[in-house]
Amino acid sequence: MTREKLRLYLDLIRWDRPAGWLLLLWPTLGALWVAAEGFPGWHLLIVFTLGTILMRSAGCCVNDVADREFDRHVKRTAGRPVTAGKLTAKEALVFAAVLAFAAFLLVLTTNAETIEWSVVALAIAIAYPYAKRFVSMPQAVLGVAFSFGIPMAFAAVQSRVPLLAWVLLLGNLFWVLAYDTEYAMVDRDDDLKIGIRTSAITLGSADVGAVMFCYAAYLAIWCAALQGRIAGWAIALGASAAAAQAAWHFTLIRDRTREGCFKAFRLNHWVGFSMFASIVAGYLFAAAST
């Protein structure tokens, strides 16, 4: 493989933009800690970290192939390797298959329950790129896909998926709706021209209010779910840090500028990190107190 070809593949999976896989990583690792009631062990930490990066990368490949005709008409995406004709659809899909297979090999080191749920996760991830053709708010489909590391984490630790996992998934779904609506607001003018359905278009002038509601719902659900499991001060600290960032994001998106909306989206991983850090701190405090 030439250096130029390698650069195109790295560009295809957004290697220089880690914010995308961090958005998936923090809630997944948070779920691992909650499921294990503390540090889940190096094996699961490595499996879920590498698996998250690999599957997000595979998802980028599939998404770019599915959207290549649309992306030609969107300023932000016109230069993507498949859209620009620098990589063929076949090359992108073969690369996606290799990445997904590598992720599956990692899952095979866990247990039967996690393997079964990984098949469901893969099906949802493949379905998402096509949802915008049929669903008025495809961000909800993405929300499920981006949150599926949560039940998989519980399956890997507990060999089951309790109600708590689905509650955390629901909360995380609201967070994905918040940041991916900000993302959709960046491309709204282009998407209207080419007929793509997004939450930003569906919500119209209610978009900013809906984003803030989703942030609030996410934090309220996760705080309620974590209550009694980790120290209250840790929950409050993490939620306060996340809420402060959400309030800052409001100032970035309220005028609906491309730059402001994209900046808010790009920095959203810090919201998830705040909640993850509070979970880790809470369990560390509990361990030190015993």
Protein Blocks (a to p, Z undefined) as FASTA:
>chain_A
ZZklmmmmmmmnommlmklmmmmmmmmmmmmmmmnopaebjklmmmmmmmmmmmmmmmmm
mmmmmmmmmmmmgmklmmgmklnopacfklmmmmmmmmmmmmmmmmmmmcfklmmmmmmm
mmmmmmmmmmmmmpmblmlmmmmmmmmmmmmmmmmmnopacfklmmmmmmmmmmmmmmmm
mmmmmmmmmmmmnopacfklmnmmmlmmmmmmmmmmmmmmmmmmmgokacfklmmmmmmm
mmmmmmmmmmmmmnopaklmmmmmmmmmmmmmmmmmmmmmmmmmmmmmZZ
